[in-house]
Amino acid sequence: AAAVALALPGPIACDALLTVHGNDVAFAARTLAAANQGAARGALLSRLYSRPKRRADAADDSSKEADDAPSAEVSDYDGSDDDDDDAPAARVVVQDQWAVPTQNMDVNLPPAKRGAVRRFYRKARAAWGSEAWTFGREGGARARPTLCPLICEPGAPNARYAVMPVDFYVDSDDGHAMMAFRWFYRKGDVPLKTLRALPRGDGFDAKELALGRGVSATPVEYVRGATTVHAAKPETGGGFFCRRDYDEAKRRLYKTNR
């Protein structure tokens, strides 16, 4: 283990690689020796995403006061030692017994590479720091409260975006667990013209999320936390809720019956 640790790139080397390759962690890691690729990729992920501990907000509204944020802590790394190559890295688990056929044949996912086999899973477990969460594929908001991932993105390591998992899959050529998802949108993400078109008395609440209709995909290792999304506005305790879909192409909101 000591020999592997000595071979890992330090923070300066990691930052240089990420800058050159536009924060594409996977591509930057592949530029290193193939025998050390897994360890190097973990170091790059740690260097890019290990940041001071803070509370997660469901849609990256970091200007809000802490009381507005969900209670889930997303990292136990306090940022006190930026020279530590052992900073926490994302950990992801999918198990064979979770493998199932896809439930979303109409979802336009990026195709698997030629010769690769794609397997779908009904759930995946992600861990960051000392916390871990198990997410099930949902497809759309449910009548019950749903535990939803908070993800970051390359180039925005401190951001936290709430998403609804649609499917989990792994391609045999790289072995990375991927999550197909739909974005949640907060009031500030929706065009003002769209909000003004809502019927009188049916305004968009400050704690409300609208579920986008488009589907995107990201590595499950980008999960940095979780938040519970309710199907209706909670009577007590606050929390986020979703009662609308948002069509990104048409820029229209639709009331849904969950």
Secondary structure, 3 states (H helix, E strand, C coil): CHHHHHHCCCHHHHHHHHHHCCCCHHHHHHCCCHHHHHHHHHHHHHHHHCCCCCECCCECCCCCCHHHCCCCECCCCCCCCCCCCCCCCCEEECCHHHECCCCCCCCCCCCCCCCCCEEEECEEEEEECCEEEEEECCCCCCCCCEEEEEEEECCEEEEEEEEEEEEEEEECCCCCEEEEEEEEECHHHCCHHHHHCCCCCCCCCCCEEEEECCCEEEEHHHEEEEEEEECCCCCCCCCEEEEEEEECCCCEEEECCC
